[in-house]
Amino acid sequence: MGRTYEEFEVGQRFETPHRTVTEADIDSFAGLTADFNPVHMDDVFAAENGFGGRITHGPMIVGMAFGLASRADVMDGTVLALLEIGWKFIKPVRPGDTISAIFTVIEKRPTRAPDRGVVTLQIDVLNQHGDVVQTGTATALIRGKSASSG
């Protein structure tokens, strides 16, 4: 189970497990979203257009970062809503790359409802070389302890 609102503190940092991105992941995401852009699907096209080969869909990595946070017990079962997200795509992620994410609490505020609060996180997605490939912020409505216990 993820952390409740009260368990988040500004400056707190969470590191996720690692996950290797596969060609099957890219193919599945393309099928799910109907985004068959050749930079994602065609090695030759992607290489001829400056990418050196296939790259992942940027939003796929955003989703994987949140999934990795769930695996790290940061927010699984305690996030009530994702309120806002701001994101930058810095470097491509390729099949075979291994990613992880670092979530840092940058803001925390209570709501009028006593059983929840709002937490803003800085999220850095890293590849296997430690390079930041994507970065952004996410603001989420998080359950409080009183909501989690009943």
C-alpha positions as CSV (number, residue, x, y, z in Angstrom):
1,M,0.0,0.0,0.0
2,G,1.2,3.5,-0.8
3,R,2.0,6.3,1.6
4,T,-0.8,8.4,3.1
5,Y,-0.7,12.2,2.9
6,E,0.7,12.5,6.5
7,E,3.7,10.2,5.5
8,F,5.0,12.6,2.9
9,E,7.5,15.3,3.9
10,V,8.9,18.1,1.7
11,G,12.4,17.0,0.6
12,Q,11.7,13.3,1.0
13,R,13.0,11.2,-1.9
14,F,11.9,7.9,-3.2
15,E,13.9,5.7,-5.7
16,T,12.0,3.1,-7.7
17,P,13.1,-0.3,-8.9
18,H,14.5,-0.6,-12.4
19,R,12.7,-1.8,-15.5
20,T,14.0,-2.7,-19.0
21,V,12.0,-1.4,-21.9
22,T,11.3,-3.9,-24.6
23,E,10.3,-3.7,-28.3
24,A,7.1,-5.6,-27.2
25,D,6.4,-2.7,-24.8
26,I,6.6,-0.2,-27.6
27,D,4.4,-2.4,-29.9
28,S,1.8,-2.8,-27.2
29,F,1.7,1.0,-26.5
30,A,1.4,1.7,-30.2
31,G,-1.5,-0.7,-30.4
32,L,-3.2,0.8,-27.3
33,T,-2.9,4.4,-28.5
34,A,-2.9,3.9,-32.3
35,D,0.3,5.9,-32.4
36,F,2.2,4.1,-35.1
37,N,4.7,7.0,-35.9
38,P,7.6,5.4,-37.7
39,V,10.1,6.8,-35.2
40,H,8.6,4.3,-32.8
41,M,7.9,1.4,-35.2
42,D,10.6,1.5,-37.9
43,D,14.3,1.2,-37.1
44,V,15.4,2.3,-40.6
45,F,13.1,5.4,-40.6
46,A,14.2,6.4,-37.1
47,A,17.9,5.9,-38.0
48,E,17.5,8.0,-41.1
49,N,15.9,10.8,-39.1
50,G,18.5,11.3,-36.5
51,F,17.4,8.8,-33.8
52,G,19.8,6.0,-34.5
53,G,16.9,3.5,-34.3
54,R,13.5,3.0,-32.8
55,I,12.6,5.1,-29.7
56,T,9.8,4.7,-27.3
57,H,6.7,6.9,-27.1
58,G,7.4,9.6,-24.6
59,P,4.1,9.2,-22.8
60,M,4.8,5.5,-22.4
61,I,7.7,6.4,-20.2
62,V,5.6,8.8,-18.1
63,G,3.2,5.9,-17.4
64,M,6.0,3.5,-16.6
65,A,7.5,6.0,-14.1
66,F,4.1,6.1,-12.2
67,G,4.0,2.3,-12.4
68,L,7.5,2.1,-10.9
69,A,6.4,4.4,-8.1
70,S,3.6,2.0,-7.4
71,R,6.1,-0.9,-7.2
72,A,8.1,1.3,-4.7
73,D,5.0,1.6,-2.5
74,V,4.9,5.4,-3.0
75,M,1.4,5.9,-4.1
76,D,-0.3,2.6,-4.9
77,G,-3.8,2.6,-3.3
78,T,-3.5,6.1,-1.8
79,V,-3.6,8.4,-4.8
80,L,-7.2,9.5,-5.3
81,A,-6.6,11.7,-8.3
82,L,-3.8,13.0,-10.5
83,L,-4.5,16.7,-10.6
84,E,-1.7,18.1,-12.8
85,I,1.4,17.1,-14.6
86,G,4.1,19.0,-16.3
87,W,6.7,17.1,-18.3
88,K,9.9,17.5,-20.4
89,F,11.3,14.9,-22.8
90,I,15.1,15.2,-22.6
91,K,16.7,12.1,-24.2
92,P,15.2,9.3,-26.2
93,V,14.6,5.9,-24.5
94,R,15.3,2.9,-26.7
95,P,14.4,-0.8,-26.6
96,G,16.8,-2.4,-24.2
97,D,17.3,0.7,-22.0
98,T,16.7,0.2,-18.3
99,I,14.9,3.0,-16.6
100,S,14.1,4.0,-13.0
101,A,12.7,7.1,-11.4
102,I,13.4,9.3,-8.5
103,F,10.3,11.0,-6.9
104,T,11.0,14.0,-4.6
105,V,8.4,15.7,-2.6
106,I,8.5,19.4,-3.4
107,E,5.2,20.7,-1.9
108,K,2.5,19.4,0.5
109,R,-0.7,21.1,1.5
110,P,-3.9,20.1,3.3
111,T,-7.3,20.3,1.7
112,R,-10.6,21.3,3.3
113,A,-11.4,17.7,3.7
114,P,-9.5,16.2,6.7
115,D,-9.0,12.8,5.1
116,R,-6.8,13.9,2.2
117,G,-4.1,16.3,1.1
118,V,-2.3,17.5,-2.0
119,V,1.3,16.5,-2.7
120,T,3.5,17.8,-5.6
121,L,6.4,15.6,-6.7
122,Q,9.5,16.3,-8.8
123,I,10.0,13.2,-11.0
124,D,13.3,12.4,-12.7
125,V,13.4,9.3,-15.0
126,L,16.9,7.9,-15.4
127,N,18.4,5.4,-17.9
128,Q,20.9,2.8,-17.1
129,H,23.8,5.3,-17.4
130,G,22.2,7.6,-14.8
131,D,21.2,10.2,-17.5
132,V,17.9,12.0,-16.9
133,V,15.8,11.1,-19.9
134,Q,12.5,12.7,-18.8
135,T,11.7,15.1,-15.9
136,G,8.6,16.7,-14.6
137,T,6.2,17.4,-11.8
138,A,3.0,15.8,-10.8
139,T,0.4,17.0,-8.3
140,A,-1.8,14.4,-6.7
141,L,-4.6,14.2,-4.2
142,I,-3.5,11.7,-1.6
143,R,-5.6,9.8,1.0
144,G,-5.0,10.6,4.6
145,K,-4.6,8.2,7.4
146,S,-8.1,8.6,8.6
147,A,-9.4,7.6,5.2
148,S,-7.1,4.7,4.9
149,S,-8.0,3.2,8.3
150,G,-11.8,3.0,7.7
